[in-house]
Amino acid sequence: MSRIKYNLGTDGFCFLPKIFSSYQVECARNAIWDVIQGQYETGVQPENRFWNVGDDPESIIKIDKPHLCNEQIWSLITDVDFGKWLADTVGAKKIQVWHSQSVWKPAGGGQKGNAGWHRDIQYWPFWKPNGVFTAWIALSDVIDESGPVQYIRGSNEWEDIPGMDFFNKNIASQDRILERTHDGFKVVSTNIKKGQISIHTSRVYHSSGPNISKGPRIGMVVHFCTDSSEKIPVKGELTSYLNQTENKSICPVIYEN
């Protein structure tokens, strides 16, 4: 565990060493590209597509629950070592994947590839903040020019800041709000190698800028809950997210002690 960079509790995020082999990474990348192209090996469609074949090739490509569509993606997010690393890092006895996303950020998209400052819990009304986390698996080497995920160190302890929104691609305007409310905040970029993982809490503020590198920035997002997570009863369509956790073929338990 000494190879972990940053502290999940005090910083709100941390970076793990390389866990996945180059072969696993390559298989997962190819599988994600197949799903992007509408090829579903299992015959099951993803939960949602936010990009379709023929759409703007420079726009960010995000697909929800691609692990249902392809055995290689399922194998990646249910890997035994991955589950144990997550459990050891967050101090949990149980790790369950309740949602996944593949994110393919093409080069040259400019501001279209931005994700504004936000904290995950603001979009999760069915979870209390503690015991739910996000793991980001790098499937390409991530450098400053790639438009990496960037965290505000220690912002997991902040009060909510009005005006912060994932869908607001004008990060500069949000920066001005942050500067007025939290002078001297420290931003850390997730510059990690393919096969490495970052983990962040549900309350840390994070964003992502444009990819100005020569290749795509590719990652697999895994939202997971633990034995200490607590659900909040909700109504309407959101109840499906709570109900799905009872179905292990959709929301697999990848570690249990």
GUMI-781291 format. One record per atom (N, C-alpha, C): residue in three letters; x, y, z; atom name. Coordinates in steps of 0.02 Angstrom, whole numbers. Example, Ala and Ser with C-alpha at 12.3 -4.5 7.8 and 13.67 -1.06 7.14 Angstrom:
<pts>
   r     px     py     pz  a
 ALA    660   -284    390  N
 ALA    615   -225    390 CA
 ALA    660   -165    390  C
 SER    642   -112    354  N
 SER    684    -53    357 CA
 SER    645      2    394  C
</pts>
This chain:
<pts>
   r     px     py     pz  a
 MET     41    -61      0  N
 MET      0      0      0 CA
 MET     43     64      0  C
 SER    108     55     12  N
 SER    152    114     13 CA
 SER    160    145    -56  C
 ARG    140    109   -108  N
 ARG    147    135   -176 CA
 ARG     88    180   -195  C
 ILE     40    189   -151  N
 ILE    -16    233   -164 CA
 ILE      5    306   -156  C
 LYS    -14    347   -204  N
 LYS      1    419   -200 CA
 LYS    -61    457   -179  C
 TYR    -52    504   -134  N
 TYR   -104    546   -105 CA
 TYR   -146    505    -56  C
 ASN   -186    541    -18  N
 ASN   -224    509     36 CA
 ASN   -298    516     24  C
 LEU   -333    460     17  N
 LEU   -404    461      0 CA
 LEU   -444    500     52  C
 GLY   -427    494    116  N
 GLY   -465    526    169 CA
 GLY   -455    601    172  C
 THR   -392    624    170  N
 THR   -378    696    177 CA
 THR   -379    733    111  C
 ASP   -356    701     58  N
 ASP   -354    734     -8 CA
 ASP   -419    724    -47  C
 GLY   -453    668    -33  N
 GLY   -515    653    -70 CA
 GLY   -504    609   -130  C
 PHE   -441    590   -143  N
 PHE   -424    548   -200 CA
 PHE   -357    515   -187  C
 CYS   -342    464   -227  N
 CYS   -276    434   -225 CA
 CYS   -263    398   -290  C
 PHE   -199    385   -304  N
 PHE   -178    349   -365 CA
 PHE   -146    283   -346  C
 LEU   -169    229   -375  N
 LEU   -142    163   -363 CA
 LEU    -89    146   -416  C
 PRO    -45     99   -401  N
 PRO      4     78   -451 CA
 PRO    -29     40   -508  C
 LYS     11     18   -556  N
 LYS    -16    -20   -612 CA
 LYS    -43    -87   -586  C
 ILE   -106   -100   -599  N
 ILE   -139   -161   -576 CA
 ILE   -155   -207   -636  C
 PHE   -175   -176   -691  N
 PHE   -194   -215   -750 CA
 PHE   -135   -221   -798  C
 SER   -128   -280   -827  N
 SER    -74   -293   -874 CA
 SER    -87   -257   -940  C
 SER    -34   -251   -980  N
 SER    -42   -220  -1046 CA
 SER    -91   -260  -1089  C
 TYR    -90   -326  -1080  N
 TYR   -137   -368  -1118 CA
 TYR   -209   -354  -1098  C
 GLN   -222   -348  -1033  N
 GLN   -290   -332  -1009 CA
 GLN   -313   -264  -1035  C
 VAL   -267   -217  -1034  N
 VAL   -283   -149  -1058 CA
 VAL   -301   -151  -1132  C
 GLU   -260   -186  -1171  N
 GLU   -272   -190  -1243 CA
 GLU   -339   -223  -1259  C
 CYS   -353   -278  -1224  N
 CYS   -417   -312  -1235 CA
 CYS   -476   -267  -1217  C
 ALA   -471   -231  -1162  N
 ALA   -525   -186  -1141 CA
 ALA   -534   -129  -1189  C
 ARG   -480   -101  -1214  N
 ARG   -484    -46  -1264 CA
 ARG   -520    -70  -1327  C
 ASN   -500   -128  -1351  N
 ASN   -532   -154  -1411 CA
 ASN   -606   -168  -1399  C
 ALA   -622   -193  -1340  N
 ALA   -692   -209  -1323 CA
 ALA   -734   -145  -1319  C
 ILE   -705    -93  -1289  N
 ILE   -741    -29  -1284 CA
 ILE   -754      0  -1354  C
 TRP   -704     -6  -1398  N
 TRP   -713     19  -1466 CA
 TRP   -769    -19  -1502  C
 ASP   -772    -85  -1490  N
 ASP   -826   -124  -1519 CA
 ASP   -894    -99  -1495  C
 VAL   -900    -86  -1431  N
 VAL   -963    -61  -1403 CA
 VAL   -979      8  -1431  C
 ILE   -929     50  -1438  N
 ILE   -939    116  -1468 CA
 ILE   -968    110  -1538  C
 GLN   -945     60  -1574  N
 GLN   -968     49  -1643 CA
 GLN  -1035     12  -1645  C
 GLY  -1064     -2  -1587  N
 GLY  -1130    -35  -1585 CA
 GLY  -1127   -110  -1590  C
 GLN  -1069   -139  -1578  N
 GLN  -1060   -211  -1580 CA
 GLN  -1061   -239  -1509  C
 TYR  -1115   -275  -1493  N
 TYR  -1125   -299  -1425 CA
 TYR  -1117   -375  -1423  C
 GLU  -1059   -396  -1401  N
 GLU  -1041   -467  -1401 CA
 GLU  -1092   -510  -1364  C
 THR  -1118   -486  -1308  N
 THR  -1164   -525  -1268 CA
 THR  -1236   -522  -1293  C
 GLY  -1250   -476  -1340  N
 GLY  -1318   -466  -1363 CA
 GLY  -1357   -418  -1320  C
 VAL  -1325   -393  -1267  N
 VAL  -1358   -346  -1221 CA
 VAL  -1335   -275  -1238  C
 GLN  -1383   -229  -1243  N
 GLN  -1366   -160  -1257 CA
 GLN  -1344   -125  -1192  C
 PRO  -1304    -71  -1199  N
 PRO  -1286    -33  -1139 CA
 PRO  -1346      3  -1111  C
 GLU  -1340     26  -1050  N
 GLU  -1397     61  -1019 CA
 GLU  -1413    126  -1056  C
 ASN  -1361    163  -1072  N
 ASN  -1370    225  -1110 CA
 ASN  -1310    237  -1155  C
 ARG  -1322    268  -1211  N
 ARG  -1269    292  -1256 CA
 ARG  -1275    368  -1261  C
 PHE  -1219    403  -1253  N
 PHE  -1219    476  -1260 CA
 PHE  -1181    497  -1323  C
 TRP  -1169    448  -1366  N
 TRP  -1137    459  -1431 CA
 TRP  -1155    400  -1474  C
 ASN  -1171    412  -1537  N
 ASN  -1187    359  -1584 CA
 ASN  -1145    365  -1647  C
 VAL  -1137    310  -1682  N
 VAL  -1099    310  -1745 CA
 VAL  -1129    362  -1792  C
 GLY  -1085    405  -1817  N
 GLY  -1108    460  -1860 CA
 GLY  -1109    527  -1824  C
 ASP  -1106    526  -1757  N
 ASP  -1103    589  -1719 CA
 ASP  -1035    621  -1727  C
 ASP  -1028    682  -1700  N
 ASP   -966    720  -1704 CA
 ASP   -907    678  -1679  C
 PRO   -858    662  -1721  N
 PRO   -802    620  -1700 CA
 PRO   -755    652  -1650  C
 GLU   -762    718  -1639  N
 GLU   -720    752  -1591 CA
 GLU   -754    761  -1523  C
 SER   -817    740  -1519  N
 SER   -853    746  -1455 CA
 SER   -834    688  -1409  C
 ILE   -838    700  -1345  N
 ILE   -823    648  -1296 CA
 ILE   -874    591  -1303  C
 ILE   -851    529  -1300  N
 ILE   -893    471  -1310 CA
 ILE   -904    436  -1243  C
 LYS   -964    438  -1217  N
 LYS   -979    408  -1152 CA
 LYS  -1035    358  -1159  C
 ILE  -1025    298  -1131  N
 ILE  -1074    245  -1134 CA
 ILE  -1083    216  -1065  C
 ASP  -1146    209  -1043  N
 ASP  -1161    183   -976 CA
 ASP  -1169    107   -976  C
 LYS  -1139     77   -926  N
 LYS  -1140      4   -915 CA
 LYS  -1119    -37   -977  C
 PRO  -1062    -21  -1006  N
 PRO  -1038    -61  -1062 CA
 PRO  -1017   -131  -1040  C
 HIS  -1009   -141   -974  N
 HIS   -989   -209   -950 CA
 HIS  -1043   -261   -963  C
 LEU  -1104   -237   -978  N
 LEU  -1158   -284   -995 CA
 LEU  -1153   -308  -1067  C
 CYS  -1114   -273  -1108  N
 CYS  -1113   -285  -1180 CA
 CYS  -1056   -329  -1203  C
 ASN  -1004   -335  -1161  N
 ASN   -943   -367  -1184 CA
 ASN   -908   -404  -1126  C
 GLU   -888   -466  -1138  N
 GLU   -857   -507  -1086 CA
 GLU   -788   -479  -1064  C
 GLN   -752   -448  -1110  N
 GLN   -686   -421  -1091 CA
 GLN   -694   -362  -1043  C
 ILE   -745   -321  -1054  N
 ILE   -756   -265  -1008 CA
 ILE   -781   -290   -941  C
 TRP   -825   -340   -943  N
 TRP   -848   -372   -881 CA
 TRP   -788   -400   -842  C
 SER   -743   -434   -877  N
 SER   -684   -464   -846 CA
 SER   -640   -411   -814  C
 LEU   -634   -354   -848  N
 LEU   -592   -299   -821 CA
 LEU   -618   -275   -754  C
 ILE   -683   -258   -751  N
 ILE   -708   -227   -690 CA
 ILE   -724   -276   -634  C
 THR   -722   -341   -649  N
 THR   -733   -391   -597 CA
 THR   -668   -427   -578  C
 ASP   -612   -402   -602  N
 ASP   -547   -432   -588 CA
 ASP   -537   -438   -512  C
 VAL   -513   -497   -491  N
 VAL   -505   -511   -419 CA
 VAL   -455   -463   -386  C
 ASP   -399   -451   -419  N
 ASP   -349   -405   -390 CA
 ASP   -376   -334   -386  C
 PHE   -414   -314   -436  N
 PHE   -445   -248   -436 CA
 PHE   -490   -241   -375  C
 GLY   -533   -290   -363  N
 GLY   -579   -288   -307 CA
 GLY   -542   -284   -241  C
 LYS   -488   -322   -234  N
 LYS   -450   -322   -171 CA
 LYS   -415   -255   -161  C
 TRP   -387   -227   -213  N
 TRP   -355   -162   -207 CA
 TRP   -405   -109   -184  C
 LEU   -465   -110   -214  N
 LEU   -516    -62   -194 CA
 LEU   -534    -71   -121  C
 ALA   -545   -134   -100  N
 ALA   -564   -148    -31 CA
 ALA   -510   -125     18  C
 ASP   -447   -141      3  N
 ASP   -392   -122     48 CA
 ASP   -384    -46     51  C
 THR   -394    -13     -6  N
 THR   -384     60     -9 CA
 THR   -437     98     29  C
 VAL   -500     77     22  N
 VAL   -555    114     55 CA
 VAL   -572     84    123  C
 GLY   -541     29    141  N
 GLY   -554     -3    205 CA
 GLY   -622    -35    210  C
 ALA   -640    -75    158  N
 ALA   -706   -105    155 CA
 ALA   -701   -181    156  C
 LYS   -756   -213    178  N
 LYS   -761   -285    178 CA
 LYS   -798   -311    116  C
 LYS   -831   -265     81  N
 LYS   -869   -284     23 CA
 LYS   -865   -228    -29  C
 ILE   -855   -247    -92  N
 ILE   -854   -200   -148 CA
 ILE   -904   -224   -199  C
 GLN   -952   -180   -216  N
 GLN  -1000   -196   -268 CA
 GLN  -1002   -141   -320  C
 VAL   -996   -160   -383  N
 VAL  -1002   -112   -438 CA
 VAL  -1076    -98   -449  C
 TRP  -1097    -35   -442  N
 TRP  -1167    -19   -454 CA
 TRP  -1177     20   -520  C
 HIS  -1122     42   -550  N
 HIS  -1128     77   -614 CA
 HIS  -1059     78   -647  C
 SER  -1059     81   -713  N
 SER   -995     90   -749 CA
 SER  -1007    134   -809  C
 GLN   -952    164   -832  N
 GLN   -954    206   -892 CA
 GLN   -888    197   -930  C
 SER   -890    193   -994  N
 SER   -829    199  -1034 CA
 SER   -827    271  -1060  C
 VAL   -767    300  -1057  N
 VAL   -758    369  -1079 CA
 VAL   -700    372  -1128  C
 TRP   -715    391  -1189  N
 TRP   -665    396  -1243 CA
 TRP   -664    469  -1264  C
 LYS   -610    503  -1246  N
 LYS   -605    575  -1262 CA
 LYS   -557    584  -1321  C
 PRO   -585    597  -1381  N
 PRO   -542    604  -1440 CA
 PRO   -497    666  -1436  C
 ALA   -442    663  -1471  N
 ALA   -399    722  -1476 CA
 ALA   -432    774  -1521  C
 GLY   -418    836  -1507  N
 GLY   -440    890  -1552 CA
 GLY   -510    915  -1540  C
 GLY   -542    892  -1487  N
 GLY   -612    913  -1475 CA
 GLY   -619    980  -1441  C
 GLY   -563   1007  -1416  N
 GLY   -566   1072  -1382 CA
 GLY   -613   1070  -1323  C
 GLN   -651   1124  -1314  N
 GLN   -695   1130  -1256 CA
 GLN   -750   1077  -1255  C
 LYS   -763   1047  -1312  N
 LYS   -814    994  -1315 CA
 LYS   -795    935  -1271  C
 GLY   -731    927  -1256  N
 GLY   -709    873  -1213 CA
 GLY   -706    889  -1140  C
 ASN   -727    950  -1122  N
 ASN   -725    971  -1052 CA
 ASN   -780    939  -1010  C
 ALA   -763    928   -947  N
 ALA   -813    911   -896 CA
 ALA   -804    960   -839  C
 GLY   -855    997   -822  N
 GLY   -850   1050   -773 CA
 GLY   -838   1025   -702  C
 TRP   -818   1071   -658  N
 TRP   -807   1053   -588 CA
 TRP   -872   1028   -557  C
 HIS   -868    972   -522  N
 HIS   -927    943   -490 CA
 HIS   -903    892   -438  C
 ARG   -949    871   -396  N
 ARG   -937    814   -352 CA
 ARG   -990    762   -369  C
 ASP   -972    699   -370  N
 ASP  -1017    646   -393 CA
 ASP  -1082    643   -355  C
 ILE  -1079    654   -290  N
 ILE  -1138    643   -248 CA
 ILE  -1195    690   -267  C
 GLN  -1181    746   -301  N
 GLN  -1234    792   -320 CA
 GLN  -1280    761   -374  C
 TYR  -1256    707   -406  N
 TYR  -1296    672   -456 CA
 TYR  -1321    604   -431  C
 TRP  -1308    590   -367  N
 TRP  -1328    525   -339 CA
 TRP  -1376    534   -280  C
 PRO  -1438    553   -293  N
 PRO  -1486    565   -238 CA
 PRO  -1506    502   -201  C
 PHE  -1485    444   -227  N
 PHE  -1504    380   -196 CA
 PHE  -1450    352   -150  C
 TRP  -1394    390   -141  N
 TRP  -1341    369    -95 CA
 TRP  -1325    423    -45  C
 LYS  -1310    404     16  N
 LYS  -1278    450     63 CA
 LYS  -1204    453     44  C
 PRO  -1169    508     62  N
 PRO  -1101    519     34 CA
 PRO  -1049    467     55  C
 ASN  -1053    441    116  N
 ASN  -1001    396    139 CA
 ASN  -1010    326    111  C
 GLY   -955    293     96  N
 GLY   -958    223     74 CA
 GLY   -970    213      1  C
 VAL   -973    267    -38  N
 VAL   -978    261   -111 CA
 VAL   -920    299   -143  C
 PHE   -890    268   -193  N
 PHE   -828    294   -222 CA
 PHE   -830    285   -298  C
 THR   -781    316   -330  N
 THR   -771    306   -402 CA
 THR   -699    285   -415  C
 ALA   -691    232   -454  N
 ALA   -625    212   -478 CA
 ALA   -621    228   -552  C
 TRP   -564    254   -573  N
 TRP   -553    271   -644 CA
 TRP   -494    231   -668  C
 ILE   -506    184   -714  N
 ILE   -454    141   -741 CA
 ILE   -426    172   -805  C
 ALA   -362    188   -805  N
 ALA   -331    217   -865 CA
 ALA   -318    163   -916  C
 LEU   -345    171   -976  N
 LEU   -333    124  -1031 CA
 LEU   -290    156  -1085  C
 SER   -262    214  -1068  N
 SER   -211    247  -1109 CA
 SER   -168    286  -1061  C
 ASP   -106    300  -1080  N
 ASP    -63    342  -1038 CA
 ASP    -94    411  -1036  C
 VAL    -97    440   -976  N
 VAL   -130    504   -967 CA
 VAL    -78    557   -947  C
 ILE    -73    609   -988  N
 ILE    -27    664   -975 CA
 ILE    -67    729   -974  C
 ASP    -33    784   -958  N
 ASP    -67    849   -953 CA
 ASP   -106    865  -1017  C
 GLU    -77    849  -1074  N
 GLU   -108    866  -1138 CA
 GLU   -169    823  -1154  C
 SER   -179    768  -1117  N
 SER   -234    722  -1131 CA
 SER   -301    746  -1104  C
 GLY   -300    799  -1064  N
 GLY   -361    820  -1030 CA
 GLY   -378    774   -973  C
 PRO   -331    763   -926  N
 PRO   -342    716   -872 CA
 PRO   -395    740   -822  C
 VAL   -421    693   -785  N
 VAL   -463    712   -728 CA
 VAL   -418    752   -680  C
 GLN   -444    807   -654  N
 GLN   -407    847   -607 CA
 GLN   -448    858   -544  C
 TYR   -416    851   -487  N
 TYR   -449    855   -422 CA
 TYR   -428    917   -384  C
 ILE   -474    943   -344  N
 ILE   -456    996   -296 CA
 ILE   -441    962   -230  C
 ARG   -379    964   -212  N
 ARG   -354    928   -153 CA
 ARG   -389    953    -90  C
 GLY   -420    906    -53  N
 GLY   -453    923     10 CA
 GLY   -523    950      3  C
 SER   -548    955    -59  N
 SER   -615    984    -69 CA
 SER   -671    937    -47  C
 ASN   -654    876    -30  N
 ASN   -703    829     -2 CA
 ASN   -728    853     66  C
 GLU   -693    901     96  N
 GLU   -714    929    161 CA
 GLU   -752    994    153  C
 TRP   -760   1019     92  N
 TRP   -793   1083     81 CA
 TRP   -869   1077     84  C
 GLU   -901   1133     96  N
 GLU   -973   1138     86 CA
 GLU   -987   1140     11  C
 ASP  -1050   1126     -8  N
 ASP  -1069   1130    -79 CA
 ASP  -1059   1201   -105  C
 ILE  -1036   1205   -168  N
 ILE  -1025   1270   -200 CA
 ILE  -1076   1278   -257  C
 PRO  -1122   1326   -252  N
 PRO  -1170   1336   -307 CA
 PRO  -1135   1353   -372  C
 GLY  -1161   1327   -427  N
 GLY  -1134   1342   -493 CA
 GLY  -1086   1291   -520  C
 MET  -1069   1240   -479  N
 MET  -1025   1187   -503 CA
 MET  -1067   1134   -538  C
 ASP  -1047   1115   -599  N
 ASP  -1089   1069   -638 CA
 ASP  -1047   1033   -690  C
 PHE  -1051    967   -692  N
 PHE  -1017    925   -741 CA
 PHE  -1031    949   -812  C
 PHE  -1092    969   -826  N
 PHE  -1113    985   -894 CA
 PHE  -1095   1055   -916  C
 ASN  -1068   1096   -871  N
 ASN  -1044   1162   -888 CA
 ASN   -973   1157   -914  C
 LYS   -964   1164   -979  N
 LYS   -898   1155  -1009 CA
 LYS   -854   1217  -1004  C
 ASN   -881   1271   -977  N
 ASN   -842   1332   -967 CA
 ASN   -807   1329   -899  C
 ILE   -752   1292   -897  N
 ILE   -717   1282   -834 CA
 ILE   -687   1347   -808  C
 ALA   -668   1392   -852  N
 ALA   -639   1456   -831 CA
 ALA   -688   1495   -788  C
 SER   -752   1494   -806  N
 SER   -802   1531   -767 CA
 SER   -810   1499   -698  C
 GLN   -806   1433   -695  N
 GLN   -810   1399   -631 CA
 GLN   -748   1413   -589  C
 ASP   -690   1417   -621  N
 ASP   -629   1434   -585 CA
 ASP   -636   1500   -549  C
 ARG   -669   1548   -580  N
 ARG   -677   1613   -549 CA
 ARG   -720   1609   -486  C
 ILE   -770   1566   -488  N
 ILE   -812   1555   -429 CA
 ILE   -770   1524   -374  C
 LEU   -730   1474   -392  N
 LEU   -687   1440   -343 CA
 LEU   -637   1489   -312  C
 GLU   -609   1533   -352  N
 GLU   -560   1580   -327 CA
 GLU   -590   1629   -277  C
 ARG   -654   1645   -287  N
 ARG   -688   1689   -239 CA
 ARG   -705   1654   -173  C
 THR   -717   1589   -177  N
 THR   -739   1553   -118 CA
 THR   -683   1516    -81  C
 HIS   -631   1497   -118  N
 HIS   -576   1458    -88 CA
 HIS   -510   1480   -118  C
 ASP   -484   1535    -93  N
 ASP   -422   1562   -119 CA
 ASP   -364   1513   -107  C
 GLY   -324   1502   -159  N
 GLY   -264   1461   -152 CA
 GLY   -276   1386   -154  C
 PHE   -332   1365   -184  N
 PHE   -346   1293   -187 CA
 PHE   -295   1258   -232  C
 LYS   -280   1195   -216  N
 LYS   -229   1157   -251 CA
 LYS   -261   1106   -298  C
 VAL   -243   1109   -362  N
 VAL   -269   1062   -413 CA
 VAL   -216   1010   -429  C
 VAL   -236    947   -429  N
 VAL   -190    892   -446 CA
 VAL   -219    854   -506  C
 SER   -178    845   -558  N
 SER   -199    809   -618 CA
 SER   -185    735   -611  C
 THR   -230    694   -638  N
 THR   -221    621   -636 CA
 THR   -179    599   -695  C
 ASN   -114    613   -690  N
 ASN    -67    592   -741 CA
 ASN    -42    522   -723  C
 ILE    -73    471   -750  N
 ILE    -56    403   -733 CA
 ILE    -47    361   -797  C
 LYS    -14    305   -790  N
 LYS      0    261   -846 CA
 LYS    -59    213   -857  C
 LYS    -65    187   -918  N
 LYS   -118    138   -931 CA
 LYS   -108     78   -885  C
 GLY   -165     54   -859  N
 GLY   -163      0   -810 CA
 GLY   -164     24   -739  C
 GLN   -153     88   -728  N
 GLN   -158    118   -661 CA
 GLN   -231    139   -648  C
 ILE   -243    156   -585  N
 ILE   -311    174   -563 CA
 ILE   -308    235   -518  C
 SER   -356    278   -524  N
 SER   -368    330   -473 CA
 SER   -434    313   -438  C
 ILE   -438    330   -375  N
 ILE   -499    321   -336 CA
 ILE   -516    389   -305  C
 HIS   -580    408   -306  N
 HIS   -599    468   -271 CA
 HIS   -664    459   -233  C
 THR   -672    500   -182  N
 THR   -732    499   -141 CA
 THR   -789    534   -178  C
 SER   -849    526   -152  N
 SER   -907    554   -184 CA
 SER   -912    630   -177  C
 ARG   -870    659   -132  N
 ARG   -877    730   -118 CA
 ARG   -819    773   -142  C
 VAL   -769    743   -172  N
 VAL   -713    784   -195 CA
 VAL   -731    817   -262  C
 TYR   -713    880   -270  N
 TYR   -727    916   -332 CA
 TYR   -675    896   -385  C
 HIS   -699    882   -445  N
 HIS   -654    863   -499 CA
 HIS   -682    886   -566  C
 SER   -639    892   -615  N
 SER   -658    915   -682 CA
 SER   -610    884   -732  C
 SER   -618    903   -795  N
 SER   -575    876   -848 CA
 SER   -574    925   -906  C
 GLY   -514    941   -930  N
 GLY   -507    990   -983 CA
 GLY   -500    958  -1052  C
 PRO   -483    997  -1103  N
 PRO   -480    972  -1172 CA
 PRO   -421    925  -1183  C
 ASN   -429    879  -1230  N
 ASN   -376    834  -1250 CA
 ASN   -340    865  -1310  C
 ILE   -280    891  -1298  N
 ILE   -241    922  -1351 CA
 ILE   -181    878  -1370  C
 SER   -182    816  -1348  N
 SER   -129    769  -1365 CA
 SER   -142    741  -1435  C
 LYS   -103    693  -1456  N
 LYS   -110    665  -1523 CA
 LYS   -156    603  -1526  C
 GLY   -176    578  -1468  N
 GLY   -218    518  -1467 CA
 GLY   -275    524  -1417  C
 PRO   -321    477  -1418  N
 PRO   -378    481  -1372 CA
 PRO   -359    467  -1300  C
 ARG   -395    496  -1254  N
 ARG   -388    479  -1183 CA
 ARG   -444    430  -1167  C
 ILE   -425    370  -1147  N
 ILE   -474    316  -1139 CA
 ILE   -475    292  -1067  C
 GLY   -534    287  -1038  N
 GLY   -539    264   -969 CA
 GLY   -604    227   -957  C
 MET   -602    186   -905  N
 MET   -661    150   -882 CA
 MET   -678    175   -812  C
 VAL   -738    201   -804  N
 VAL   -761    227   -739 CA
 VAL   -801    174   -704  C
 VAL   -783    161   -641  N
 VAL   -819    111   -602 CA
 VAL   -844    144   -538  C
 HIS   -909    152   -531  N
 HIS   -939    177   -470 CA
 HIS   -954    117   -425  C
 PHE   -930    119   -364  N
 PHE   -940     61   -321 CA
 PHE   -963     81   -251  C
 CYS  -1000     36   -221  N
 CYS  -1024     45   -152 CA
 CYS   -991     -8   -108  C
 THR   -995      2    -43  N
 THR   -962    -42      4 CA
 THR  -1010    -64     59  C
 ASP   -984   -103    106  N
 ASP  -1026   -126    162 CA
 ASP  -1047    -69    208  C
 SER  -1015    -10    202  N
 SER  -1034     47    243 CA
 SER  -1078     97    206  C
 SER  -1094     84    143  N
 SER  -1136    131    106 CA
 SER  -1209    126    129  C
 GLU  -1245    182    121  N
 GLU  -1315    186    142 CA
 GLU  -1358    214     85  C
 LYS  -1412    179     70  N
 LYS  -1457    201     17 CA
 LYS  -1507    252     44  C
 ILE  -1531    295      0  N
 ILE  -1584    343     16 CA
 ILE  -1644    324    -26  C
 PRO  -1701    310      4  N
 PRO  -1760    292    -35 CA
 PRO  -1779    347    -84  C
 VAL  -1792    329   -146  N
 VAL  -1812    377   -197 CA
 VAL  -1872    349   -234  C
 LYS  -1903    392   -274  N
 LYS  -1962    371   -312 CA
 LYS  -1950    379   -387  C
 GLY  -1993    350   -427  N
 GLY  -1988    358   -499 CA
 GLY  -1933    317   -530  C
 GLU  -1905    342   -586  N
 GLU  -1855    305   -624 CA
 GLU  -1792    291   -584  C
 LEU  -1776    334   -536  N
 LEU  -1715    325   -497 CA
 LEU  -1716    261   -455  C
 THR  -1775    235   -442  N
 THR  -1779    174   -402 CA
 THR  -1744    116   -438  C
 SER  -1737    120   -504  N
 SER  -1705     65   -541 CA
 SER  -1633     56   -520  C
 TYR  -1599    112   -503  N
 TYR  -1530    107   -482 CA
 TYR  -1523     70   -415  C
 LEU  -1571     81   -371  N
 LEU  -1570     46   -308 CA
 LEU  -1589    -27   -318  C
 ASN  -1638    -40   -359  N
 ASN  -1661   -109   -371 CA
 ASN  -1608   -151   -406  C
 GLN  -1569   -119   -449  N
 GLN  -1519   -156   -487 CA
 GLN  -1464   -185   -443  C
 THR  -1452   -155   -385  N
 THR  -1400   -182   -341 CA
 THR  -1417   -251   -315  C
 GLU  -1480   -271   -322  N
 GLU  -1500   -338   -301 CA
 GLU  -1486   -390   -356  C
 ASN  -1471   -365   -415  N
 ASN  -1458   -409   -473 CA
 ASN  -1383   -412   -487  C
 LYS  -1351   -465   -466  N
 LYS  -1278   -470   -471 CA
 LYS  -1254   -478   -544  C
 SER  -1300   -494   -590  N
 SER  -1280   -498   -660 CA
 SER  -1276   -428   -691  C
 ILE  -1300   -378   -655  N
 ILE  -1295   -308   -676 CA
 ILE  -1245   -271   -632  C
 CYS  -1249   -283   -567  N
 CYS  -1207   -249   -518 CA
 CYS  -1167   -301   -479  C
 PRO  -1113   -324   -508  N
 PRO  -1075   -380   -477 CA
 PRO  -1039   -360   -412  C
 VAL  -1038   -406   -365  N
 VAL   -996   -399   -306 CA
 VAL   -927   -425   -325  C
 ILE   -877   -382   -321  N
 ILE   -811   -403   -346 CA
 ILE   -762   -417   -289  C
 TYR   -784   -405   -226  N
 TYR   -743   -425   -168 CA
 TYR   -790   -432   -108  C
 GLU   -777   -483    -69  N
 GLU   -816   -492     -7 CA
 GLU   -774   -533     42  C
 ASN   -768   -507    102  N
 ASN   -728   -541    153 CA
 ASN   -773   -558    214  C
</pts>
